[in-house]
């Protein structure tokens, strides 16, 4: 499922990415440990990461990655603006979304796909806030959360990238997105890592 150079160039042509949203579930921490260090110092777009976190524990992801990345890393906070050049993580127990004026919103609606925070909630709201200036990346996971969010991103003109399910620790999530929205790119993790720095310069 590796994309050809032509397909990659076509997917990136003419894009100006202002924000990246990355969703994952089972196996997602390992995937992000491989991916996120590819972000270079001074990287311009905001990067918002969301993983399923058990409701009975706090998320320590921002703390974990702050020591690994050359960019500011924060847990997303209600009503805070989404700032470029920053990596954000969704916290536990609440849904995270991005309002049209590009501030974070945290809410306590019922679980979606058994989860707060739900990937679909973030991706769909980000698609409405950023339109064609958004890149959505969906990684390994064991349920179908994220597929509808990736579909919304594509409908709004954003770039959609899905991890190759053949190498994902849990293939259900990427396969669901591929079936529903036919993403622009289906790539192994190493190729997504190589793609990330390019999203600033398209």
C-alpha positions in Angstrom: 0.0 0.0 0.0 3.0 2.3 -0.3 2.1 5.5 -2.2 4.1 6.2 -5.3 6.1 9.5 -5.6 3.5 10.7 -8.1 0.6 9.9 -5.7 2.4 11.6 -2.8 3.2 14.7 -4.9 -0.4 14.9 -6.1 -1.8 14.6 -2.6 0.5 17.5 -1.3 0.2 19.8 -4.4 -1.0 23.3 -3.6 -1.7 22.5 0.1 -1.0 24.9 2.9 -1.4 23.0 6.1 -2.1 25.0 9.3 -3.0 22.1 11.6 -2.5 18.3 11.9 -4.7 16.0 13.9 -3.5 12.5 14.7 -5.7 9.8 16.1 -4.8 6.4 17.4 -5.9 3.8 19.9 -4.4 0.4 20.7 -0.7 0.6 19.9 -0.9 4.3 19.5 1.7 5.3 22.0 4.4 3.2 20.3 3.4 4.7 16.9 3.6 8.2 18.2 7.0 7.5 19.8 8.2 6.7 16.3 6.4 9.5 14.5 6.5 12.7 16.5 10.3 13.1 16.8 10.2 13.7 13.1 8.7 17.2 13.8 11.6 19.6 13.4 12.4 22.6 15.6 10.3 25.6 14.5 7.7 23.4 12.8 4.8 25.7 11.9 1.5 23.8 12.0 -0.3 23.0 15.3 -0.3 19.2 15.9 -3.1 17.8 18.0 -2.9 14.1 19.1 -5.7 12.1 20.5 -5.5 8.6 21.9 -8.1 6.5 23.8 -7.3 6.9 27.5 -9.0 4.8 30.1 -11.5 6.9 32.1 -10.1 5.8 35.4 -6.6 7.3 34.9 -5.1 10.6 34.0 -3.3 11.1 30.7 0.5 11.5 31.0 1.1 11.8 27.3 2.0 15.5 27.3 4.5 14.8 30.0 5.9 11.8 28.2 6.5 13.5 24.9 7.6 16.9 26.3 11.0 15.4 26.9 11.2 13.8 23.5 10.3 16.7 21.1 11.9 19.9 20.2 8.6 21.7 20.2 6.3 22.9 23.1 4.1 20.1 24.2 0.9 20.7 26.2 -2.4 19.0 27.2 -5.2 20.8 25.4 -7.2 23.1 27.8 -10.7 24.3 27.4 -11.1 27.7 25.7 -7.3 28.0 24.9 -6.4 29.0 21.4 -4.8 26.4 19.1 -1.3 27.8 18.6 0.9 26.9 15.7 4.3 25.3 16.4 2.8 23.4 19.4 2.0 19.7 20.0 -1.2 19.1 22.0 -2.6 16.0 23.6 -6.2 15.3 24.5 -6.7 14.6 28.2 -8.7 11.8 29.7 -12.5 11.5 30.5 -13.7 14.4 28.2 -14.2 14.9 24.5 -11.9 17.4 22.8 -13.0 19.5 19.9 -11.9 22.6 18.0 -14.3 25.5 17.6 -14.6 27.4 14.3 -12.6 30.2 15.9 -9.8 27.7 16.5 -10.0 27.4 20.3 -10.2 24.1 22.1 -13.5 23.0 23.7 -13.8 20.2 26.3 -17.1 18.6 26.9 -18.6 15.7 28.9 -21.1 14.2 26.4 -21.6 10.4 26.4 -18.9 8.2 25.0 -18.6 7.8 21.2 -17.2 4.4 20.1 -17.0 3.6 23.8 -14.5 6.4 24.4 -14.1 9.8 25.7 -12.0 11.3 24.3 -13.4 10.2 20.9 -11.3 10.6 17.8 -14.3 11.3 15.6 -15.3 14.2 17.8 -11.9 15.9 17.4 -11.4 15.1 13.7 -14.9 16.3 12.6 -14.7 19.6 14.5 -11.1 20.2 13.2 -12.3 19.6 9.7 -15.0 22.3 10.1 -12.5 24.7 11.7 -9.6 24.3 9.2 -11.1 22.9 6.0 -8.5 22.4 3.3 -5.7 23.6 5.7 -6.0 20.5 7.8 -4.1 17.2 7.6 -5.7 14.2 9.3 -3.6 11.1 10.2 -5.2 7.9 11.6 -3.0 5.2 13.0 -3.4 1.8 14.7 -6.5 1.1 16.7 -8.9 -1.7 17.6 -12.3 -0.1 16.8 -13.9 2.1 14.2 -13.4 5.5 15.9 -11.8 8.0 13.5 -13.3 6.7 10.2 -16.1 9.2 10.1 -13.8 12.0 11.2 -11.4 11.2 8.3 -14.4 11.2 5.9 -15.3 14.7 7.2 -11.8 15.9 6.7 -11.7 14.7 3.1 -15.2 16.2 2.4 -13.9 19.6 3.7 -10.9 19.4 1.4 -8.3 18.4 3.9 -5.5 15.8 3.5 -6.2 12.3 4.8 -3.4 9.9 5.6 -4.0 6.4 7.1 -1.4 3.9 8.4 -1.1 0.8 6.4 -3.2 -1.7 8.3 -0.9 -4.5 7.3 1.8 -3.1 9.7 -0.5 -1.6 12.4 -0.5 -3.2 15.8 -4.3 -3.1 15.6 -5.7 -3.0 12.0 -9.4 -2.3 12.7 -9.2 1.4 12.8 -7.1 2.0 9.7 -9.1 -0.5 7.7 -12.4 1.1 8.7 -11.1 4.5 7.5 -9.9 3.1 4.3 -13.3 1.4 3.6 -15.3 4.5 4.4 -13.3 7.4 3.0 -10.6 6.1 0.6 -7.9 8.4 2.0 -5.5 10.3 -0.1 -2.5 8.3 1.2 -2.2 4.8 2.9 1.4 4.6 4.2 3.6 2.6 6.6 4.6 4.4 9.7 8.1 5.1 8.4 6.7 6.9 5.4 4.3 8.9 7.5 7.3 9.9 9.6 9.0 11.1 6.5 5.9 12.9 5.4 5.4 15.0 8.5 8.1 17.6 8.0 6.8 18.1 4.4 3.4 19.2 5.6 4.9 22.6 6.6 6.2 23.4 3.1 3.3 22.4 0.9 
